[in-house]
């Protein structure tokens, strides 16, 4: 027989079906998911013979139609140069470039910084951070207003057949009406400033919210409700003490997804009436053909969305301790938990019995499970 | 099944004088639960199916009743009606002479699926019923502490249910139900999901608890050993339609211990239950149309 083969290396399988990956690898893959598109973008931007359909004229030579700094299609550039040579004129010189609407990564990265530091062109116009803050205010008001009504209504519909039948058919109908279609109406009713924008986000969020939350609430384990009934819970207590606490973690997840949808309505909402916020900034920069700034602003929305989502997910594990399982924390997750640990400590020190001090929950050992009761 | 010689020589109806005397005293206790002509139909568009009919019997205070029966006899339906989670189609159940309608804290229930509230710690789970009945928080906390002591889980009072093993979860569920001081504790195959060892342990815990607490237990199981080991009387239900086949007085003397499983009374009782639950029908072994896939001579039997 051959010498015993070395023990198979643990976690060597990258493509295990439905297998958890070790945290470090999870993290690396997460980073790679961002790197991959970035690498593609870089290749298209920096490898001169890939695409680059235009020529940026650096030296016009004696060609009449060229002027320094202009971009023109390669074929036109070549034709003009060949003609110039046959006519005995000095041909122009140029470098191959991508169209102005595809700036290179470093240009966008620079724009990310300069967009915040460059004052607006006209004195009355807002800075980027002011536009951003305006957008956040609009989305937050729309989403909060919607949640204020939508969450309780969703819980009622999910808990009681009566409310479900009374409200859901109409809401089901209304959610198919595209929110932007109400733009003109909202402006007519609410003026041209922020009110119609908030209304569009409300319309876009509210109807989905009621249905999604009602469905989540309907999924509450009926066994828990029956158990509570045999323990003497009244109907009202069943809602407040069983249905709501049992579905609140899922409702929280629903809200995260709905908040993502609200961001997509933001851009529509901001064009309605007087254009404002990030959309105004994006449109303005596109008009000046500062496409690097346009990309920077679009990426900004992505980062804010992703950032809030990760923060909320982390907040979820903090406020719903019974949901924690021993899963490897993500890099961002562990970073955030390190940041909020002191806060958490002060909460548990404040005497709340429901907040244990550690994130990872110890599982009882089998020996402990077999401890006989004290007679 | 090979009937042991003990089972054939001892009748399950023969009782030791001490056991007979105990039953006499037991029947002098007040009746706590009366089931009177109970009927349940399941109906869907015109056609109704009767799950059980003419269910009538009495249960006395602090009796330990186990309910067994083949699947489809409606034992779970009966217990759900007793708990008030389902409505009867006819007849009624009286608790202390009062007709039962809807679930209430006077009938505690322990489910097979534990049904602990995952968002509450063990202690808060036990406090739930007490708070529902309007006890203030500190009283509820004290009482919950006592009940957790009784089931031996005070160390885990601040754990969440998902951190406990199955047996521990079910002990919490029992403590939670008992904390309400119910007149009747209804248990629906509570140990069905547990492994054999934990199950045996839970059975002895339950007997210890029952001895110490003023509670009548109505316990559903499909495990005949469990039914024999725990009960005072065994309610045997039949199918098509569901009915009381026999209400057997358990001849095994108390206090019980696992060693009694081999005693003649125990074997006789179990033998009788087997006859009732699985009537002796010849099950012919069906020959599967298999071709031989192993080499000749490579036999396992």
Interface residues (C-beta under 8 A of the other chain):
Chain A: X221 X223 X224 X226 X227 X228 X229 X230 X231 X232 X233 X234 X237 X241 X242 X245 X246 X248 X320 X321 X322 X325 X353 X354 X356 X361 X362 X363 X364 X366 X368 X369 X370 X371 X372 X373 X374 X375
Chain B: X83 X84 X85 X102 X103 X104 X105 X107 X108 X109 X111 X113 X115 X116 X117 X118 X119 X120 X121 X124 X128 X129 X132 X133 X149 X150 X151 X152 X153 X155 X156 X158 X159 X160 X161 X162 X163 X164 X165 X167 X168 X171 X173 X176 X177 X180 X186 X198 X201 X205 X208
